[in-house]
Amino acid sequence: MLIGHYPPPVVLDPGQSLLEAMIALDQRGVRHGVVVDGKGRLTGILSIRRILGAVRRGYEEGSIHGFLGRVRVEDIMWRNPPHVVIGEFGVEDVIYIMSRLNIGAVVVVDKDEKVLGIISEKHIAGIMALTSIHAAVHEVMTKPARTVASKDPIISLLELMDTHRYRHAPIVSEQGTLEAMATARDLLGYLATEHTLSLLEKREDRKVMNTAVEEVAVGNPARILPEADIAQALRLMRKRGISGLAVVDSENKPVGIVSERDIVTKLPKLVGIEMFYDYVKSKLYIARIIS
């Protein structure tokens, strides 16, 4: 395995609080934390999505800060997540696992299941961006585009992301045109700031959750048309350093979202992509299988 992060950017203990885990993921700017036992062996994986689900539950129970401080990583992590043994699996195996299970990360371990690294959808998408794919964005995008208005409270954004398992949400004007984009990382970043944590510690949850979405969203977001090539979408994501794009019609109204995960997990099923790693030349080749 020559792609991925070695070691993983965030390694968590099962007994850590979700509050500590949230801050760790935000500080490193990643979507997943690998959970290991005292001997460094893989125990689980924790995603931003699961943390945001816990934030919603804490809000419903009356104290986000109290809930995140009380609940442990092991309580909500994905136990025994998919993993590959270094030297025994190739990149094509990682793509197969991600596509089959619709997941965004695979942990790399040694033969004793000690964690060595993590390969995410971002790493695979970066490779795919180097080639011509010849498939349209609308063939893999998530639709319909569920949106939030810029003046809506962020609790609406949290509920949308948690209910539909979204990591991206288009923010629209009163006319329904695209104004901004909010991501799960944007939301997590807002919750993990010193100011917000201070408010949550004082149990001012309602004040935090009534913050307007426009305060956490990114204006002038990257966008793409449904007919555009997937490779174009990937290159745009790479250029902007983002993981998803709003897909808009000719009137700039969102019709879907296309993300790295959409492409990595859906494209193999759509066109039959097989990826090979040439260890000698250190190049990855992507070929379409014609059935």
C-alpha positions as YAML, in Angstrom:
chain: A
units: angstrom
residues:
- id: 1
  name: MET
  ca: [0.00, 0.00, 0.00]
- id: 2
  name: LEU
  ca: [1.66, 3.19, -1.18]
- id: 3
  name: ILE
  ca: [-1.35, 5.48, -0.96]
- id: 4
  name: GLY
  ca: [-3.06, 6.81, 2.13]
- id: 5
  name: HIS
  ca: [-1.92, 8.25, 5.45]
- id: 6
  name: TYR
  ca: [0.78, 6.38, 7.41]
- id: 7
  name: PRO
  ca: [0.19, 6.53, 10.33]
- id: 8
  name: PRO
  ca: [-3.43, 7.72, 10.40]
- id: 9
  name: PRO
  ca: [-3.78, 11.44, 11.24]
- id: 10
  name: VAL
  ca: [-6.11, 10.71, 14.16]
- id: 11
  name: VAL
  ca: [-5.78, 7.65, 16.39]
- id: 12
  name: LEU
  ca: [-8.32, 7.35, 19.19]
- id: 13
  name: ASP
  ca: [-8.66, 5.31, 22.35]
- id: 14
  name: PRO
  ca: [-12.00, 3.50, 22.82]
- id: 15
  name: GLY
  ca: [-12.41, 5.14, 26.22]
- id: 16
  name: GLN
  ca: [-11.99, 8.72, 25.02]
- id: 17
  name: SER
  ca: [-15.01, 11.00, 25.16]
- id: 18
  name: LEU
  ca: [-16.76, 12.07, 22.00]
- id: 19
  name: LEU
  ca: [-15.91, 15.63, 22.95]
- id: 20
  name: GLU
  ca: [-12.19, 14.84, 22.77]
- id: 21
  name: ALA
  ca: [-12.68, 12.92, 19.53]
- id: 22
  name: MET
  ca: [-14.60, 15.80, 17.93]
- id: 23
  name: ILE
  ca: [-11.83, 18.26, 18.77]
- id: 24
  name: ALA
  ca: [-9.14, 15.87, 17.48]
- id: 25
  name: LEU
  ca: [-10.90, 15.35, 14.12]
- id: 26
  name: ASP
  ca: [-11.43, 19.08, 13.73]
- id: 27
  name: GLN
  ca: [-7.82, 19.96, 14.54]
- id: 28
  name: ARG
  ca: [-6.48, 17.52, 11.95]
- id: 29
  name: GLY
  ca: [-9.16, 18.33, 9.37]
- id: 30
  name: VAL
  ca: [-10.05, 14.70, 8.64]
- id: 31
  name: ARG
  ca: [-13.29, 12.74, 8.40]
- id: 32
  name: HIS
  ca: [-12.29, 9.55, 10.20]
- id: 33
  name: GLY
  ca: [-10.44, 8.59, 13.36]
- id: 34
  name: VAL
  ca: [-9.00, 5.10, 13.74]
- id: 35
  name: VAL
  ca: [-9.68, 3.47, 17.11]
- id: 36
  name: VAL
  ca: [-7.04, 1.13, 18.55]
- id: 37
  name: ASP
  ca: [-6.60, -0.89, 21.72]
- id: 38
  name: GLY
  ca: [-3.64, -0.68, 24.10]
- id: 39
  name: LYS
  ca: [-1.50, -2.76, 21.74]
- id: 40
  name: GLY
  ca: [-2.24, -0.66, 18.68]
- id: 41
  name: ARG
  ca: [-4.62, -3.21, 17.16]
- id: 42
  name: LEU
  ca: [-7.63, -2.11, 15.16]
- id: 43
  name: THR
  ca: [-10.80, -1.83, 17.24]
- id: 44
  name: GLY
  ca: [-13.02, 0.49, 15.25]
- id: 45
  name: ILE
  ca: [-13.38, 3.65, 13.23]
- id: 46
  name: LEU
  ca: [-15.18, 6.87, 14.11]
- id: 47
  name: SER
  ca: [-16.55, 9.24, 11.48]
- id: 48
  name: ILE
  ca: [-17.70, 12.84, 11.58]
- id: 49
  name: ARG
  ca: [-21.16, 11.62, 10.59]
- id: 50
  name: ARG
  ca: [-21.46, 9.55, 13.76]
- id: 51
  name: ILE
  ca: [-20.29, 12.44, 15.91]
- id: 52
  name: LEU
  ca: [-22.87, 14.78, 14.36]
- id: 53
  name: GLY
  ca: [-25.54, 12.17, 15.06]
- id: 54
  name: ALA
  ca: [-24.44, 12.23, 18.71]
- id: 55
  name: VAL
  ca: [-24.61, 16.05, 18.72]
- id: 56
  name: ARG
  ca: [-28.21, 15.86, 17.55]
- id: 57
  name: ARG
  ca: [-29.06, 13.33, 20.25]
- id: 58
  name: GLY
  ca: [-27.38, 15.48, 22.90]
- id: 59
  name: TYR
  ca: [-29.41, 18.47, 21.79]
- id: 60
  name: GLU
  ca: [-32.63, 16.47, 22.00]
- id: 61
  name: GLU
  ca: [-31.67, 15.30, 25.50]
- id: 62
  name: GLY
  ca: [-30.96, 18.82, 26.69]
- id: 63
  name: SER
  ca: [-27.15, 19.09, 26.84]
- id: 64
  name: ILE
  ca: [-24.82, 18.62, 23.90]
- id: 65
  name: HIS
  ca: [-21.69, 19.25, 25.98]
- id: 66
  name: GLY
  ca: [-22.81, 16.89, 28.72]
- id: 67
  name: PHE
  ca: [-23.72, 14.16, 26.27]
- id: 68
  name: LEU
  ca: [-20.47, 14.40, 24.28]
- id: 69
  name: GLY
  ca: [-18.48, 14.39, 27.51]
- id: 70
  name: ARG
  ca: [-20.30, 11.38, 28.88]
- id: 71
  name: VAL
  ca: [-20.43, 9.13, 25.81]
- id: 72
  name: ARG
  ca: [-17.27, 7.22, 24.89]
- id: 73
  name: VAL
  ca: [-15.82, 6.61, 21.44]
- id: 74
  name: GLU
  ca: [-16.48, 2.87, 21.81]
- id: 75
  name: ASP
  ca: [-20.19, 3.56, 22.33]
- id: 76
  name: ILE
  ca: [-20.79, 4.80, 18.79]
- id: 77
  name: MET
  ca: [-17.77, 3.73, 16.72]
- id: 78
  name: TRP
  ca: [-18.04, 1.24, 13.88]
- id: 79
  name: ARG
  ca: [-16.63, -1.93, 15.42]
- id: 80
  name: ASN
  ca: [-14.39, -4.24, 13.39]
- id: 81
  name: PRO
  ca: [-14.46, -2.05, 10.27]
- id: 82
  name: PRO
  ca: [-13.18, -3.29, 6.89]
- id: 83
  name: HIS
  ca: [-9.40, -3.41, 6.70]
- id: 84
  name: VAL
  ca: [-6.64, -4.69, 4.44]
- id: 85
  name: VAL
  ca: [-3.31, -6.28, 5.29]
- id: 86
  name: ILE
  ca: [-0.33, -4.44, 3.89]
- id: 87
  name: GLY
  ca: [1.44, -6.37, 1.14]
- id: 88
  name: GLU
  ca: [-1.49, -8.74, 0.62]
- id: 89
  name: PHE
  ca: [-4.03, -6.44, -1.01]
- id: 90
  name: GLY
  ca: [-3.88, -4.04, -3.94]
- id: 91
  name: VAL
  ca: [-5.61, -0.76, -4.70]
- id: 92
  name: GLU
  ca: [-8.22, -2.62, -6.73]
- id: 93
  name: ASP
  ca: [-9.19, -4.50, -3.54]
- id: 94
  name: VAL
  ca: [-9.63, -1.22, -1.66]
- id: 95
  name: ILE
  ca: [-11.87, 0.15, -4.42]
- id: 96
  name: TYR
  ca: [-13.89, -3.08, -4.38]
- id: 97
  name: ILE
  ca: [-14.43, -2.81, -0.61]
- id: 98
  name: MET
  ca: [-15.42, 0.86, -0.76]
- id: 99
  name: SER
  ca: [-17.80, 0.26, -3.66]
- id: 100
  name: ARG
  ca: [-19.34, -2.91, -2.22]
- id: 101
  name: LEU
  ca: [-19.92, -1.46, 1.26]
- id: 102
  name: ASN
  ca: [-20.45, 2.20, 0.24]
- id: 103
  name: ILE
  ca: [-17.82, 3.44, 2.68]
- id: 104
  name: GLY
  ca: [-15.22, 6.19, 2.52]
- id: 105
  name: ALA
  ca: [-12.23, 4.72, 4.34]
- id: 106
  name: VAL
  ca: [-10.36, 1.44, 4.70]
- id: 107
  name: VAL
  ca: [-7.80, 0.84, 7.43]
- id: 108
  name: VAL
  ca: [-4.40, -0.68, 6.62]
- id: 109
  name: VAL
  ca: [-3.00, -3.13, 9.18]
- id: 110
  name: ASP
  ca: [-0.12, -5.57, 9.52]
- id: 111
  name: LYS
  ca: [-0.56, -9.32, 9.97]
- id: 112
  name: ASP
  ca: [-1.13, -8.83, 13.70]
- id: 113
  name: GLU
  ca: [-3.90, -6.30, 12.98]
- id: 114
  name: LYS
  ca: [-1.82, -3.42, 14.29]
- id: 115
  name: VAL
  ca: [-2.86, -0.23, 12.53]
- id: 116
  name: LEU
  ca: [-0.39, 1.19, 10.01]
- id: 117
  name: GLY
  ca: [-2.47, 3.66, 8.03]
- id: 118
  name: ILE
  ca: [-5.76, 4.58, 6.43]
- id: 119
  name: ILE
  ca: [-6.84, 4.95, 2.80]
- id: 120
  name: SER
  ca: [-9.76, 7.29, 2.18]
- id: 121
  name: GLU
  ca: [-11.98, 8.08, -0.76]
- id: 122
  name: LYS
  ca: [-9.92, 11.26, -1.23]
- id: 123
  name: HIS
  ca: [-6.81, 9.21, -2.04]
- id: 124
  name: ILE
  ca: [-8.67, 7.07, -4.59]
- id: 125
  name: ALA
  ca: [-10.41, 10.09, -6.10]
- id: 126
  name: GLY
  ca: [-7.05, 11.82, -6.49]
- id: 127
  name: ILE
  ca: [-5.85, 8.92, -8.61]
- id: 128
  name: MET
  ca: [-9.01, 8.87, -10.71]
- id: 129
  name: ALA
  ca: [-8.62, 12.60, -11.41]
- id: 130
  name: LEU
  ca: [-5.50, 11.82, -13.47]
- id: 131
  name: THR
  ca: [-7.36, 9.85, -16.11]
- id: 132
  name: SER
  ca: [-10.22, 10.20, -18.59]
- id: 133
  name: ILE
  ca: [-13.36, 8.50, -17.32]
- id: 134
  name: HIS
  ca: [-16.01, 9.38, -19.92]
- id: 135
  name: ALA
  ca: [-19.04, 9.18, -17.66]
- id: 136
  name: ALA
  ca: [-21.35, 12.06, -16.77]
- id: 137
  name: VAL
  ca: [-21.80, 13.60, -13.34]
- id: 138
  name: HIS
  ca: [-25.56, 12.96, -13.34]
- id: 139
  name: GLU
  ca: [-24.87, 9.20, -13.55]
- id: 140
  name: VAL
  ca: [-23.33, 9.09, -10.07]
- id: 141
  name: MET
  ca: [-24.60, 12.17, -8.26]
- id: 142
  name: THR
  ca: [-26.80, 12.00, -5.17]
- id: 143
  name: LYS
  ca: [-30.27, 13.30, -5.92]
- id: 144
  name: PRO
  ca: [-32.55, 15.06, -5.28]
- id: 145
  name: ALA
  ca: [-30.64, 18.03, -3.92]
- id: 146
  name: ARG
  ca: [-31.99, 18.56, -0.41]
- id: 147
  name: THR
  ca: [-31.24, 22.15, 0.46]
- id: 148
  name: VAL
  ca: [-31.22, 24.54, 3.39]
- id: 149
  name: ALA
  ca: [-31.88, 28.29, 3.26]
- id: 150
  name: SER
  ca: [-29.09, 30.62, 4.30]
- id: 151
  name: LYS
  ca: [-31.17, 32.09, 7.16]
- id: 152
  name: ASP
  ca: [-32.25, 28.71, 8.52]
- id: 153
  name: PRO
  ca: [-30.83, 27.67, 11.92]
- id: 154
  name: ILE
  ca: [-27.99, 25.15, 11.86]
- id: 155
  name: ILE
  ca: [-30.18, 22.64, 13.66]
- id: 156
  name: SER
  ca: [-31.96, 22.31, 10.30]
- id: 157
  name: LEU
  ca: [-28.62, 21.58, 8.64]
- id: 158
  name: LEU
  ca: [-27.70, 19.07, 11.35]
- id: 159
  name: GLU
  ca: [-31.03, 17.26, 11.04]
- id: 160
  name: LEU
  ca: [-30.75, 17.10, 7.24]
- id: 161
  name: MET
  ca: [-27.23, 15.66, 7.38]
- id: 162
  name: ASP
  ca: [-28.03, 13.18, 10.12]
- id: 163
  name: THR
  ca: [-31.34, 11.98, 8.67]
- id: 164
  name: HIS
  ca: [-30.12, 11.55, 5.10]
- id: 165
  name: ARG
  ca: [-26.47, 10.72, 5.91]
- id: 166
  name: TYR
  ca: [-25.29, 13.69, 3.84]
- id: 167
  name: ARG
  ca: [-21.93, 15.37, 4.20]
- id: 168
  name: HIS
  ca: [-22.76, 18.24, 1.83]
- id: 169
  name: ALA
  ca: [-25.77, 20.51, 1.66]
- id: 170
  name: PRO
  ca: [-26.43, 23.28, -0.89]
- id: 171
  name: ILE
  ca: [-27.50, 26.57, 0.68]
- id: 172
  name: VAL
  ca: [-30.04, 28.41, -1.44]
- id: 173
  name: SER
  ca: [-31.59, 31.87, -1.77]
- id: 174
  name: GLU
  ca: [-35.30, 32.61, -1.53]
- id: 175
  name: GLN
  ca: [-35.45, 32.02, -5.30]
- id: 176
  name: GLY
  ca: [-33.90, 28.57, -4.89]
- id: 177
  name: THR
  ca: [-30.58, 29.43, -6.52]
- id: 178
  name: LEU
  ca: [-27.26, 28.24, -5.12]
- id: 179
  name: GLU
  ca: [-25.64, 30.69, -2.69]
- id: 180
  name: ALA
  ca: [-23.27, 28.60, -0.60]
- id: 181
  name: MET
  ca: [-22.31, 25.09, 0.43]
- id: 182
  name: ALA
  ca: [-22.14, 23.63, 3.92]
- id: 183
  name: THR
  ca: [-20.27, 20.44, 4.75]
- id: 184
  name: ALA
  ca: [-20.16, 18.14, 7.76]
- id: 185
  name: ARG
  ca: [-16.64, 19.42, 8.41]
- id: 186
  name: ASP
  ca: [-17.90, 23.01, 8.37]
- id: 187
  name: LEU
  ca: [-20.49, 22.10, 10.96]
- id: 188
  name: LEU
  ca: [-18.03, 20.15, 13.08]
- id: 189
  name: GLY
  ca: [-15.55, 23.02, 12.86]
- id: 190
  name: TYR
  ca: [-18.16, 25.45, 14.15]
- id: 191
  name: LEU
  ca: [-19.10, 23.16, 17.05]
- id: 192
  name: ALA
  ca: [-15.45, 22.62, 18.01]
- id: 193
  name: THR
  ca: [-14.48, 26.29, 18.29]
- id: 194
  name: GLU
  ca: [-13.57, 27.63, 21.71]
- id: 195
  name: HIS
  ca: [-16.47, 30.07, 21.62]
- id: 196
  name: THR
  ca: [-19.07, 27.44, 20.74]
- id: 197
  name: LEU
  ca: [-17.73, 24.94, 23.26]
- id: 198
  name: SER
  ca: [-17.91, 27.65, 25.92]
- id: 199
  name: LEU
  ca: [-21.58, 28.28, 25.07]
- id: 200
  name: LEU
  ca: [-22.34, 24.56, 25.10]
- id: 201
  name: GLU
  ca: [-20.63, 24.15, 28.45]
- id: 202
  name: LYS
  ca: [-22.99, 26.84, 29.79]
- id: 203
  name: ARG
  ca: [-25.86, 24.82, 28.30]
- id: 204
  name: GLU
  ca: [-26.73, 27.52, 25.79]
- id: 205
  name: ASP
  ca: [-27.51, 24.85, 23.22]
- id: 206
  name: ARG
  ca: [-30.45, 26.70, 21.76]
- id: 207
  name: LYS
  ca: [-28.34, 29.78, 21.05]
- id: 208
  name: VAL
  ca: [-25.76, 27.63, 19.28]
- id: 209
  name: MET
  ca: [-28.30, 25.70, 17.24]
- id: 210
  name: ASN
  ca: [-30.18, 28.84, 16.25]
- id: 211
  name: THR
  ca: [-27.09, 30.27, 14.56]
- id: 212
  name: ALA
  ca: [-27.88, 30.95, 10.89]
- id: 213
  name: VAL
  ca: [-26.53, 28.43, 8.41]
- id: 214
  name: GLU
  ca: [-24.84, 31.25, 6.48]
- id: 215
  name: GLU
  ca: [-22.47, 31.68, 9.44]
- id: 216
  name: VAL
  ca: [-20.90, 28.25, 8.87]
- id: 217
  name: ALA
  ca: [-21.35, 27.78, 5.11]
- id: 218
  name: VAL
  ca: [-18.85, 28.71, 2.40]
- id: 219
  name: GLY
  ca: [-20.06, 31.29, -0.10]
- id: 220
  name: ASN
  ca: [-19.43, 31.22, -3.86]
- id: 221
  name: PRO
  ca: [-19.15, 27.41, -3.89]
- id: 222
  name: ALA
  ca: [-17.78, 25.34, -6.73]
- id: 223
  name: ARG
  ca: [-20.52, 23.97, -8.96]
- id: 224
  name: ILE
  ca: [-20.86, 21.80, -12.03]
- id: 225
  name: LEU
  ca: [-23.46, 20.88, -14.63]
- id: 226
  name: PRO
  ca: [-25.05, 17.41, -14.72]
- id: 227
  name: GLU
  ca: [-23.68, 16.68, -18.20]
- id: 228
  name: ALA
  ca: [-20.06, 17.39, -17.25]
- id: 229
  name: ASP
  ca: [-17.53, 14.55, -17.25]
- id: 230
  name: ILE
  ca: [-16.73, 12.98, -13.88]
- id: 231
  name: ALA
  ca: [-13.02, 13.57, -14.46]
- id: 232
  name: GLN
  ca: [-13.76, 17.29, -14.77]
- id: 233
  name: ALA
  ca: [-15.60, 17.18, -11.44]
- id: 234
  name: LEU
  ca: [-12.69, 15.41, -9.77]
- id: 235
  name: ARG
  ca: [-10.15, 17.89, -11.12]
- id: 236
  name: LEU
  ca: [-12.30, 20.79, -9.89]
- id: 237
  name: MET
  ca: [-12.52, 19.22, -6.42]
- id: 238
  name: ARG
  ca: [-8.78, 18.71, -6.38]
- id: 239
  name: LYS
  ca: [-8.10, 22.28, -7.50]
- id: 240
  name: ARG
  ca: [-10.40, 23.74, -4.84]
- id: 241
  name: GLY
  ca: [-9.36, 21.30, -2.10]
- id: 242
  name: ILE
  ca: [-12.92, 20.13, -1.50]
- id: 243
  name: SER
  ca: [-14.72, 16.79, -1.46]
- id: 244
  name: GLY
  ca: [-18.03, 17.62, -3.12]
- id: 245
  name: LEU
  ca: [-19.71, 19.88, -5.66]
- id: 246
  name: ALA
  ca: [-23.20, 21.23, -6.07]
- id: 247
  name: VAL
  ca: [-24.70, 20.04, -9.35]
- id: 248
  name: VAL
  ca: [-26.83, 22.83, -10.80]
- id: 249
  name: ASP
  ca: [-29.10, 23.34, -13.78]
- id: 250
  name: SER
  ca: [-28.89, 26.20, -16.30]
- id: 251
  name: GLU
  ca: [-30.66, 28.51, -13.80]
- id: 252
  name: ASN
  ca: [-28.13, 27.80, -11.03]
- id: 253
  name: LYS
  ca: [-30.62, 25.74, -9.04]
- id: 254
  name: PRO
  ca: [-29.24, 22.64, -7.30]
- id: 255
  name: VAL
  ca: [-30.35, 19.31, -8.77]
- id: 256
  name: GLY
  ca: [-27.90, 17.10, -6.88]
- id: 257
  name: ILE
  ca: [-24.56, 16.70, -5.15]
- id: 258
  name: VAL
  ca: [-21.55, 14.87, -6.48]
- id: 259
  name: SER
  ca: [-18.90, 13.89, -3.97]
- id: 260
  name: GLU
  ca: [-15.71, 11.90, -3.92]
- id: 261
  name: ARG
  ca: [-17.61, 9.09, -2.26]
- id: 262
  name: ASP
  ca: [-20.30, 9.11, -4.96]
- id: 263
  name: ILE
  ca: [-17.62, 8.69, -7.59]
- id: 264
  name: VAL
  ca: [-15.47, 6.13, -5.79]
- id: 265
  name: THR
  ca: [-18.37, 3.93, -4.69]
- id: 266
  name: LYS
  ca: [-20.74, 4.23, -7.65]
- id: 267
  name: LEU
  ca: [-18.46, 4.45, -10.66]
- id: 268
  name: PRO
  ca: [-17.13, 0.87, -10.45]
- id: 269
  name: LYS
  ca: [-20.73, -0.40, -10.48]
- id: 270
  name: LEU
  ca: [-21.61, 1.91, -13.36]
- id: 271
  name: VAL
  ca: [-18.80, 1.38, -15.84]
- id: 272
  name: GLY
  ca: [-16.75, -1.50, -14.47]
- id: 273
  name: ILE
  ca: [-13.48, 0.19, -13.61]
- id: 274
  name: GLU
  ca: [-10.49, -1.95, -12.70]
- id: 275
  name: MET
  ca: [-7.47, -0.31, -11.16]
- id: 276
  name: PHE
  ca: [-3.99, -1.77, -11.13]
- id: 277
  name: TYR
  ca: [-0.91, -0.72, -9.25]
- id: 278
  name: ASP
  ca: [2.45, -1.06, -11.02]
- id: 279
  name: TYR
  ca: [4.98, -1.32, -8.16]
- id: 280
  name: VAL
  ca: [7.93, -1.16, -10.51]
- id: 281
  name: LYS
  ca: [7.06, 2.07, -12.27]
- id: 282
  name: SER
  ca: [5.08, 3.51, -9.32]
- id: 283
  name: LYS
  ca: [2.13, 4.36, -11.54]
- id: 284
  name: LEU
  ca: [-1.54, 3.55, -11.29]
- id: 285
  name: TYR
  ca: [-3.42, 2.54, -14.39]
- id: 286
  name: ILE
  ca: [-7.14, 2.79, -14.79]
- id: 287
  name: ALA
  ca: [-8.90, 0.79, -17.48]
- id: 288
  name: ARG
  ca: [-12.53, 0.41, -18.36]
- id: 289
  name: ILE
  ca: [-13.67, -3.16, -18.67]
- id: 290
  name: ILE
  ca: [-15.86, -3.70, -21.71]
- id: 291
  name: SER
  ca: [-18.29, -6.55, -21.13]
...
